[in-house]
Amino acid sequence: MNISKRQNALLLALLICLPIIALIHLFVGQIDISFTDYFDSIFNFDDRNASHLISRELRIPRMTMAVIAGAGLSIAGLLMQTLFNNPLAGPYVLGINSGASLFVALTIMTGIPFFTSDLGIVTNALIGAFLFGLIILFFSTMVRMQISLLLIGLMLGSFTSALVSLAQTASDAQELKIFTMWALGSLQKVELHQLPLILACFGASILGAFLVVKPLNALVLGDKEARLLGTNIKRVRLVIILITAIITGVVTAFCGPIAFVGLAVPNLVRILFKTQSHAILIIASILIGAMFILLCDIAIQLIEPHFIMPINALTSIIGAPFVILLVLRRLK
């Protein structure tokens, strides 16, 4: 991995900033909690201590999920953009997020015990994301213009929204309330006992992304050139879709749909680092994506006494103008 002094300095700055922002995130809130309370909540937990409960059951899982959601969705967007050679590709725009959302919606509204468990919800989210990823991959072999693929992704999103609406009309009030709260997007629903499953899926996805760095670098040159370099295009495509499905499925299952992170962050990383080396792009996307969601959630907690804002709304407010600027920049 060839890395310039400028890129090295940027990565170092990001590595320093991320833990600082994560610590700030832990200490933001209406209730003041000391560092000692955080330490004791992990190593000397007392379930009668309110500070220990808030630290262990609310703030630590929320901070961890913010890092995972930001980093994971950014990696998913980076992989999608490289796979389809399209800077406007992403799990949300191409409908992969919609597939996970559809299956989670059906999961919540079935009322079947297995499907409403953590494992059931994650499994269905993964199936939905992977299935819709394969659908997009299939259509990508049939269309020549990039805009056509984006339109297909948007139509898939509209199609899934219609199916979700039909499911909502057939659900009872309690199921509808649960789904509505989930669809708004939130990082505070994750519980401590769920983190091992989430971290395992996230770790496997990141490892998978680093294992396909060489094929990703080859895909930048085009499919023909990648084949000449010995890349198995079909296998790489399936691996990328699988990694994207795991990340998108897990984040969507536990946090609800979060828009624009997978689209905006990888493009910002490319602008900042000016490289096509995916080893650098992956590391930078992890760091910037995690910081982006942490900062968004810090803002949400600061305005929480006045009104509640879903994480999906804030990422859209920030991400949508950035994408518009990106499109205008490309048109020039």
Steps between C-alpha positions, in 0.01 A plus 500: 500500500667819374404792718613861468599727789177698454284185514696373799444831683127491421465143627694585815275801563190283452638232734551766768161668446285184504563395866469864611160533332396161639587617853308823449203291384512299824489810717226684309156470656260649749652295784864558595702181532866494605780296346516300824136404459570373150798298624302351790199425278725264304720348769302555823140512380233574759145466367375726780716788380315722249824628343623144446171402336496801268865446407482127442154461353458825305804711424768237428276299263383823331855624444614159374205477260570851368855396411384174339215663305716781365798283413290213364274705272800693369679177408182367336472818292866485400465141383183577303658799327802294396294199392268704276764762410252766608567771762125537558454135592433399859298249703218753554479634144528158331225347713712262708400689812139480381526122473622475858227740612231298324599174662536663841154655457351161418690356797358754744148455366489120501498469878674159473737464802807388302471783248464762773813380682838667443620209286176490301501871423868503400458187286205647312679833453802316355279296265319813381821696443672210320196426281462861390875523448480208259207664322701822451800295388280324243364828363850647486591242233204612286528879507779710351431844644578567866188712542287200396635292787429780746144528369455124543623534860252779565218293347592207723479736795153613391395139449609398849329808648176389339536149644576643844188718477291193421653317798421798722133495407482136609687548830355581840561824694788365710690357202444820306635709788813282531567521126442876486747562784755269333458668159587842645851375572669501840826391661360469850307175449811282511554312825828379648424129450442564127846647443692168464279397206528845341877520553548149356311591181679835474844346556438231237389765249803723556732200473326399177541853361876494564529155342362631169720813484699374199188406297344837590809681373479296180129577451582872490674434166187336356370144470712408197822623656410330830454167320837541328654548844353166608199625696202267522232763438198285588650383827608852599154638423332240718747561785441877479122453501531263798715745698263786419199288596650408838589859589180655367284225646644524852492880515147517357374228732617673818494870403239530229573651159779760499529692175789665311785380722605230252468747214660815641790371713685294233485796259631732770782253570598491132502881486719525811746219424512519119581132457354181355685277746220320682714415801521874572139565396364227729692623805404862434133409438488312831643797691304779330175300492524422871577864585214624283236292679652577841481875428143467370397313814674755723296772327182295549568462873572872539167600345311214667365719787324715239384242246583147386667458161547155341854420385370431149360853476826667601719291268261585215507872582881496489552237231249611236657847437845339482381254234339784302833688508675180392268463199548864402877459537496200264286685245765771481 
